[in-house]
Amino acid sequence: MVGRLVPATGEITLKEVPTPRGRPYGIKIAADGTPWFAYNGNRLGSIDPKTMDIREHPLPTPETTIRRLDFASDGTIWYVDSSRGYLGHFDPKTGERREWPSPSGPQSHPYAIAVIDDKVWYNESAMRPDALVRFDPETETFQSWAIPSGVGIIRHMRATPDGNLVFHQSSTNRVGLVIVGGEGR
């Protein structure tokens, strides 16, 4: 089932559609209004905002499990592969896909992700303490930091209106704020 709610009018539109690959997960809306999601497997999905039809975008490795995704300023998609410990990039216009191994390896379990000023931030939820990772697509380099509050299982992270990063650690019930500043932001 796909649904759309128009908050201003309260209008709800529902459409029954097959979802043969499993349940949608990590839903985000692109700048053009297209909803994108992970199938909690090796596919991305997009929903046509007018027809509400679903389109599948398969990824090359069957073992892939995508948890979350976010968008770069050019409309391309960054995602984390929690089962294999990878960061991935998908271009909806060309279909091109690229992946990089996460710094802590295949068992790092990347989960939440946010793109700020076209730099990719995500967490490695299987590390102890949890790790915060920053990836610079221009140089293809990673930086990692231990999260001071330790084990917290970050499920979501978001950019704040002023360009910083906020996240919630569900098992410690803490909110974290990362001040992203200076050159190389």
N, C-alpha and C positions, 0 to 999 in steps of 0.2 A: 504494500500500500504506500502510495506517495501522497502527501498532503501539502496544501499551501494555505496559510492564514494571512489575510490582509489586515494588519492591526488597526488601521484607520477605520475600516468599515465592519470588521468582525467576520467578513466573508471567509468561509472555509470551502476549499475545493479538494476532493479526494479522488484518487484514481487507483484502481487495482492494477498492479503491474507485477509480473513475475520477477523474483529476485533469486535466480538459481544458484548463486554463489555464496549464500549466507546472509547474515544480517549486516546492514549498513553500520558503519562505525566512523567516528571522527569527522563528522559533517562540518564543512566550511562553505561559505558563499564567496565566489570570486567577484572581482570588481565589476564584471559584466553581468552579474546577477545569476550566474550559473552555480547551482549547488554541486559540490564535489564531495565524495566520501570514499572511505576504504571499505572493502567487503570483509574486513577482518581476515584477509587472505591475500592472495597474490594478484589482486586487481584493484584498480581505482574505478570509481563509477562517477558519471556525471548525469545530471537531470536537466533536460531541456525545460527552461522556465515557462515556455508557452504551452508545449504539448504534454509536459510532465513525463515524457518517455525517458527511460534509462539507457545509457550507453556504457558499455564496459570497455575498460582500457587494461588489457592484461599486462602483467610484468613478467620478465623472462624466467624467473626462478620459482618453481612450484612451492618451495618451502617458505616463501616470503609471507610474513604476517604484518600488515600495515596497521598501526594503531592510530596515528594522527598525521595530519598534513597541514601545510600552510602555503601561502602564495608569495612569490617575489614580485617586485614592482612591474616586471615585464609579463606577468600573468602565468609564468611557469610555476610548477608545483614542486615543493620539497616535501618528502615524507620520511618517516622512520620505519625501519623493518626490525621489529622487536625479536623475531625468532632467529634471525641470522646475525644481528648486530651490525646493521648497515644504515647509512644515510643515503637516500635516493633523490633523484631529480627527474622530473617528467615534463616535457614540453607538449602541451595539448595541440599546438599548431602543427608540429612536425612529427609527433609520436616518438621523438628521441628520448631515450632513457639512459641515465648514468647512475652508478652507485659507487660509494666509498665505504671501506670498512671503518667502523667506529673505533676510536682510539683504544678502548678497553677490550676489544675483541668480540668474538662471536657470541659470548654469553653475557654481554653488557646490557641487553634488553632495553634499547632506546624506546621511549614512550611518548612524552609530550614534545611539542615543537612550536617554535615561533620564528618568524623572519622579521628582523628589524634592520632597516636601512640596507636591505639585501644581504645581510649576514644572517646565518642560520644558527639558532640556539636550540638545544635540546638536552634532555637528561638521559643518563644511563641508569636505569632504575634497579639493575641487579648489582651495582657496585656498593660497597660498604666502606665509608659513607657514600650516599648517592653522589653522582658526578654531574656537573653542569658542563656542557660542551658547546663551544662556539666554532663554527666552520666559516671560513672566508672563501667564497666561490672563486674570487679573482685569483688568489694564490693557491687555492686548494690545500689550505693548512688548517689544522685543528688546534684548539687550546682547550684544556680541561681544568676544572677546579672541583675540589671536594666541597659539597654543600655543608656549611657549618652545623646545621641542625641534625645532620646525620641521615639516618634511614627515614624516608618520609613518603616514598612512592608518589612522585609528581604525576598527576593525571592530565593536567592542563597547564599551559602557560600562555600568556598573552603579552603583546606590546601595550604599554600604557600610552595615553595620548601624547605624552612628552618624550616618547621614544625609549623608555626604559622597559624592563622585563619584570613581570609579576607572575608568581606561581603559587600553587597550594599543595602542600604535602599532606596527603589524606591520612596517613597513619600517625602523624605527629600533630595534626590539626593546626599547622602553622602556615602562615602566608609569608612568602619571601619576596623581596624586592631587590633587583639587581640594577644598580645605576650604571647605565651604558653611556660612556662619554668619552670625550677626547678624540684624537685622531684614530682612525681605523675602527671606529665605532662598530 
